[in-house]
Amino acid sequence: QVQLVESGGGSVQAGDSLRLSCAASGSTLSINVMGWYRQTPGKQRELVATITSGGSTNYADAVKGRFTIARDSAKNMVNLQMNSLKPEDTAVYYCKVETVFHSVSWGQGTQVTVSS
């Protein structure tokens, strides 16, 4: 089992930047894909960005060119650098990992609020 702790959320103005971090513990050697998802009230949780153990990345169209996902495998961490934030980026952001055994773990979520 993998446990996840997120940090770095907050309230910013449009155009500002934030960096989210997610620290994994437990069965970290089995981690394959790490990623970030977000959810707003009344909507389904949606993919923001993922990164594989080999470094391949995938981004939602809405964040391409503004967000960057990076992984520090030595520290079992995944970070999300969010630049040029927009009010529509406001959401609770969740860290997610999937192991090579296809088990999934989620973090507790961190709130990001972007005001215009």
Contacts in CASP RR format, 6 or more apart in sequence:
PFRMAT RR
TARGET T0000
AUTHOR 0000-0000-0000
METHOD contacts of the structure
MODEL  1
QVQLVESGGGSVQAGDSLRLSCAASGSTLSINVMGWYRQTPGKQRELVAT
ITSGGSTNYADAVKGRFTIARDSAKNMVNLQMNSLKPEDTAVYYCKVETV
FHSVSWGQGTQVTVSS
1 26 0 8 1.000
1 27 0 8 1.000
1 103 0 8 1.000
1 105 0 8 1.000
2 24 0 8 1.000
2 25 0 8 1.000
2 26 0 8 1.000
2 27 0 8 1.000
2 28 0 8 1.000
2 30 0 8 1.000
2 31 0 8 1.000
2 97 0 8 1.000
2 99 0 8 1.000
2 103 0 8 1.000
2 105 0 8 1.000
3 24 0 8 1.000
3 25 0 8 1.000
3 26 0 8 1.000
3 105 0 8 1.000
4 22 0 8 1.000
4 23 0 8 1.000
4 24 0 8 1.000
4 25 0 8 1.000
4 95 0 8 1.000
4 96 0 8 1.000
4 97 0 8 1.000
4 105 0 8 1.000
4 106 0 8 1.000
4 107 0 8 1.000
4 108 0 8 1.000
5 22 0 8 1.000
5 23 0 8 1.000
5 25 0 8 1.000
5 107 0 8 1.000
5 108 0 8 1.000
6 20 0 8 1.000
6 21 0 8 1.000
6 22 0 8 1.000
6 93 0 8 1.000
6 94 0 8 1.000
6 95 0 8 1.000
6 107 0 8 1.000
6 108 0 8 1.000
6 109 0 8 1.000
6 110 0 8 1.000
7 20 0 8 1.000
7 21 0 8 1.000
7 22 0 8 1.000
7 23 0 8 1.000
7 110 0 8 1.000
8 18 0 8 1.000
8 19 0 8 1.000
8 20 0 8 1.000
8 21 0 8 1.000
8 110 0 8 1.000
9 18 0 8 1.000
9 20 0 8 1.000
9 93 0 8 1.000
9 110 0 8 1.000
9 111 0 8 1.000
9 112 0 8 1.000
10 18 0 8 1.000
10 110 0 8 1.000
10 111 0 8 1.000
10 112 0 8 1.000
10 113 0 8 1.000
11 113 0 8 1.000
11 114 0 8 1.000
11 115 0 8 1.000
12 18 0 8 1.000
12 85 0 8 1.000
12 112 0 8 1.000
12 113 0 8 1.000
12 114 0 8 1.000
12 115 0 8 1.000
13 114 0 8 1.000
13 115 0 8 1.000
13 116 0 8 1.000
14 85 0 8 1.000
14 86 0 8 1.000
14 87 0 8 1.000
14 114 0 8 1.000
14 115 0 8 1.000
14 116 0 8 1.000
15 83 0 8 1.000
15 84 0 8 1.000
15 85 0 8 1.000
15 86 0 8 1.000
15 114 0 8 1.000
16 85 0 8 1.000
16 114 0 8 1.000
17 81 0 8 1.000
17 82 0 8 1.000
17 83 0 8 1.000
17 84 0 8 1.000
17 85 0 8 1.000
18 82 0 8 1.000
18 85 0 8 1.000
18 112 0 8 1.000
19 79 0 8 1.000
19 80 0 8 1.000
19 81 0 8 1.000
19 82 0 8 1.000
20 36 0 8 1.000
20 79 0 8 1.000
20 80 0 8 1.000
20 82 0 8 1.000
20 93 0 8 1.000
20 95 0 8 1.000
20 110 0 8 1.000
20 112 0 8 1.000
21 77 0 8 1.000
21 78 0 8 1.000
21 79 0 8 1.000
21 80 0 8 1.000
22 34 0 8 1.000
22 35 0 8 1.000
22 36 0 8 1.000
22 77 0 8 1.000
22 78 0 8 1.000
22 79 0 8 1.000
22 95 0 8 1.000
22 107 0 8 1.000
23 75 0 8 1.000
23 76 0 8 1.000
23 77 0 8 1.000
24 31 0 8 1.000
24 34 0 8 1.000
24 76 0 8 1.000
24 77 0 8 1.000
24 78 0 8 1.000
24 97 0 8 1.000
24 105 0 8 1.000
25 76 0 8 1.000
27 99 0 8 1.000
28 76 0 8 1.000
30 99 0 8 1.000
30 100 0 8 1.000
30 101 0 8 1.000
30 103 0 8 1.000
31 53 0 8 1.000
31 76 0 8 1.000
31 97 0 8 1.000
31 98 0 8 1.000
31 99 0 8 1.000
31 100 0 8 1.000
32 52 0 8 1.000
32 53 0 8 1.000
32 97 0 8 1.000
32 98 0 8 1.000
32 99 0 8 1.000
32 100 0 8 1.000
33 50 0 8 1.000
33 51 0 8 1.000
33 52 0 8 1.000
33 53 0 8 1.000
33 97 0 8 1.000
33 98 0 8 1.000
34 50 0 8 1.000
34 51 0 8 1.000
34 71 0 8 1.000
34 78 0 8 1.000
34 95 0 8 1.000
34 96 0 8 1.000
34 97 0 8 1.000
35 48 0 8 1.000
35 49 0 8 1.000
35 50 0 8 1.000
35 51 0 8 1.000
35 69 0 8 1.000
35 78 0 8 1.000
35 80 0 8 1.000
35 95 0 8 1.000
35 96 0 8 1.000
35 97 0 8 1.000
36 48 0 8 1.000
36 49 0 8 1.000
36 50 0 8 1.000
36 69 0 8 1.000
36 78 0 8 1.000
36 80 0 8 1.000
36 93 0 8 1.000
36 94 0 8 1.000
36 95 0 8 1.000
36 96 0 8 1.000
37 45 0 8 1.000
37 46 0 8 1.000
37 47 0 8 1.000
37 48 0 8 1.000
37 93 0 8 1.000
37 94 0 8 1.000
37 96 0 8 1.000
38 45 0 8 1.000
38 46 0 8 1.000
38 48 0 8 1.000
38 89 0 8 1.000
38 91 0 8 1.000
38 92 0 8 1.000
38 93 0 8 1.000
38 94 0 8 1.000
38 112 0 8 1.000
39 45 0 8 1.000
39 46 0 8 1.000
39 91 0 8 1.000
39 92 0 8 1.000
39 94 0 8 1.000
40 90 0 8 1.000
40 91 0 8 1.000
40 92 0 8 1.000
45 94 0 8 1.000
46 60 0 8 1.000
47 58 0 8 1.000
47 60 0 8 1.000
48 59 0 8 1.000
48 60 0 8 1.000
48 63 0 8 1.000
48 67 0 8 1.000
48 80 0 8 1.000
48 93 0 8 1.000
49 57 0 8 1.000
49 58 0 8 1.000
49 59 0 8 1.000
49 60 0 8 1.000
49 63 0 8 1.000
49 67 0 8 1.000
49 68 0 8 1.000
49 69 0 8 1.000
49 80 0 8 1.000
50 57 0 8 1.000
50 58 0 8 1.000
50 69 0 8 1.000
51 57 0 8 1.000
51 58 0 8 1.000
51 69 0 8 1.000
51 70 0 8 1.000
51 71 0 8 1.000
51 78 0 8 1.000
53 73 0 8 1.000
55 71 0 8 1.000
57 69 0 8 1.000
59 65 0 8 1.000
59 67 0 8 1.000
59 69 0 8 1.000
62 88 0 8 1.000
63 82 0 8 1.000
63 89 0 8 1.000
66 82 0 8 1.000
66 83 0 8 1.000
66 84 0 8 1.000
66 85 0 8 1.000
67 80 0 8 1.000
67 81 0 8 1.000
67 82 0 8 1.000
67 83 0 8 1.000
68 80 0 8 1.000
68 81 0 8 1.000
68 83 0 8 1.000
69 78 0 8 1.000
69 79 0 8 1.000
69 80 0 8 1.000
69 81 0 8 1.000
70 78 0 8 1.000
70 79 0 8 1.000
70 80 0 8 1.000
70 81 0 8 1.000
71 77 0 8 1.000
71 78 0 8 1.000
71 79 0 8 1.000
72 78 0 8 1.000
72 79 0 8 1.000
78 95 0 8 1.000
78 97 0 8 1.000
80 93 0 8 1.000
82 89 0 8 1.000
82 112 0 8 1.000
85 112 0 8 1.000
85 114 0 8 1.000
86 114 0 8 1.000
87 114 0 8 1.000
87 115 0 8 1.000
87 116 0 8 1.000
88 114 0 8 1.000
89 112 0 8 1.000
89 114 0 8 1.000
90 112 0 8 1.000
90 113 0 8 1.000
90 114 0 8 1.000
91 111 0 8 1.000
91 112 0 8 1.000
92 109 0 8 1.000
92 110 0 8 1.000
92 111 0 8 1.000
92 112 0 8 1.000
93 109 0 8 1.000
93 110 0 8 1.000
93 111 0 8 1.000
93 112 0 8 1.000
94 106 0 8 1.000
94 107 0 8 1.000
94 108 0 8 1.000
94 109 0 8 1.000
94 110 0 8 1.000
95 106 0 8 1.000
95 107 0 8 1.000
95 109 0 8 1.000
96 104 0 8 1.000
96 105 0 8 1.000
96 106 0 8 1.000
96 107 0 8 1.000
97 104 0 8 1.000
97 105 0 8 1.000
98 104 0 8 1.000
END
